[in-house]
Amino acid sequence: MEAKATLNYTRISPRKVGLVLDLIRNKPVDLAAAILENTPKAACEDLGKLLKSAVSNAENNLQMDKGSLYVSKCYVTPGPILKRIRPKDHGRAHRILKRTSHITIVVAEKE
């Protein structure tokens, strides 16, 4: 049995989120939460909330034991890109790409 939580349209680049997800993949839930609390990355706050939501889904909806949960899968996919214009010299304009992410965390019980 698996419980999952998703966070869509987050205003952070998928590349930045992927670095943090690599740190918590296949780790026990309590260790993953500790890693997210002590890592100085921008994505850690959102990922901590998402991990907490996945654990709550497992406990309340599927009656899983919190002590035996681990992060079985976690991945990020790119969302829509917000295109903005930055004024430059001599009347030119450069495009700024503001990237978004769809993040998914799946927790499962150790067997």
N, C-alpha and C positions, 0 to 999 in steps of 0.2 A: 504494500500500500504506500502511496505517495501523496503528499499534500504540497500544493504549490501556491505561490503568490506572484503576481505580476505588477509591474509599475510601468505604465505607458506614458509616452511623450515627456520624458524627463529632459530638462534642458541642460544636458551634459553630454559631451562627446562619447560615443561608444568605445573609442580607444582608451579613454581614461578609466571608464568603468571596467573594461576587460582586465586591466592590470590588477585591480582590487579583487575581482572575482577569481582570478587565478590563485590568490592567497587563501581563499576560504573553501575552494572546491575539495570535496571528500573529507572534510574535517567535521568533528562533532560540533553540535550546535553551540554549546557553551564556549568552546575554543574559538569558533568562528565569530561569535559575538565579541569576545575579548580582543581578537585581532582587529575587528572593525572599530572598536572603541579606541585602540591605541595606534592606529595607522593615520598619519597626517595627510590624507588625500581628500579631495573634494567630494568624491562619490561615497565615502564611508557613512555619512549621516543618513543618506537615503537608503543605502544598502542595509544598514542596521535596522531601520524601521521595516524594511521589506522582509528581512530574516525573522524579525519578531512576529510579523503578520503570518508568515508561512508556518511558524511554530504554533501560533494560536489556531490556525486552521487545522493543523494536525491534531491538536489536543481536543478542540471543541467539536469539530465536525467528524473526525475519524477515530476518536478515543485512543490515540497513540500515546505512549509513555514518553514524556519529555526527555528523560534521562538517556534513552536509547536512540534519539534522533541524530541524524547527520545530514550534511548538505550533499545530496546525491547528484544533483545537476544544478548548474547555474550558468546562464548565458545571457548575452546582450545582442540585440539586433538593432540596426540603425532605423530611426524613425524619419519623419519628414525633415527636410532641411529648410530653415528660414533664411531667405536670401535678403541681405541688406546691402546698402550702398554707403561707401565711405568717400567723402570728398577728398580729392587730391589736388596737387598743384596744376596750374594752367587749365583749370576747368575740367579736368579729367575726373573719372569716378572709378573706384576699385570695388569689387564685390567682396563682401564679408559673408561667409557661410556659418550660420549658427546651427550646429548639429543637435539633434535630439536622439533619445535612446528608448528602446523598449527592453526592460530588464525582467528576467524570470529567475526565481529561486525555487527549487524543488527539494523538499526534505523527505527522508524515508527512515524507517526503523532498521537498526542493525539486527541481523539474524543470528 
